[in-house]
């Protein structure tokens, strides 16, 4: 249980799943993004580092009084180490736009953190149930309901929620909409800097959006204390569904781990391993950062302008259909 104030990042690191590690090893891990499926190398110092430093201060000052749901969402993400502030901002965004899944999920997941005293934004309403009821065709809130049932010791309900999640027509972690919100906010934010620095800051902050898969999948399907036949079957179905319908590359990659851990057939496990290798390859080929970041750092204004346009096109593409689908189309177009 936590007290109000700075807290550790909420989700487990992707590396925990990749290593097959126990949930007991998660304590200080920060979430990785879909563009960071492996440990990233240390980035070189940006040409715009002075601008980037100024942007951080200017944006945080502007967000002291957020003007709309998007600004509240960005403020909540930037304040992720202060759970009280994050909950307040996400609640404001959810009230203003109650049907937007990205705000529902942000508020629900921050309210899953236990703090004392209880946060008013989380205490009066079951935010997870609110998310699940308004985002009915999304399997992710059902998976979190399974995790909550696990914590209560209700194994039958846990298995039932996992099975329900596996039948969901989509698995949306709202990673892509989160990036879109950062991109759109920074495009119009009241800051005076080089446009390339503005774009670079938007991408950098956007990539910190957490996914929300890892903690629930580890404790329910990857590292349960007891793996019954019913649980194994439900988790295998969930992994197959996530691999097929996950909105992000990471959701699909996590699906391969669920299949590996729960499939009895070696051929099925081998197929999941091969699918993950393909996803890793797709991630490297799809990541626009390899093309866009050097352009943003260019000394040529025309090259920087093209890089900004490319970034805008990619952000809009993943916002329209999700990262995984946008990646598939990007690769198909390049063949």
Secondary structure, 3 states (H helix, E strand, C coil): CEECCECCCCCCCHHHHHHCCCHHHCCCCCCCCCCCCCCCCCCCCCCCHHHHHHHHHHHHHHHHHCCCHHHHHHHHHHCCCEHHHHHHHHHHHHHHCCCCHHHHHHHHHHHCCCEECCCHHHHCCCHHHHHHHHCCCEHHHHHHHHHHHHHHCCHHHHHHHHHHHHCCCEECCCHHHHHHHHHHHHHHCCCCCCHHHHHHHHHHHHCCCCCCCHHHHHHHHHCCCCCCHHHHHHHHHHHHHHHHHECCHHHHHHHHHHHHHHCCCHHHHHHHHHHHHHHHHHHHHHCCHHHHHHHHCCCCHHHHHHHHHHHHHHHHHHHHHCHHHHHHHHHHHHC
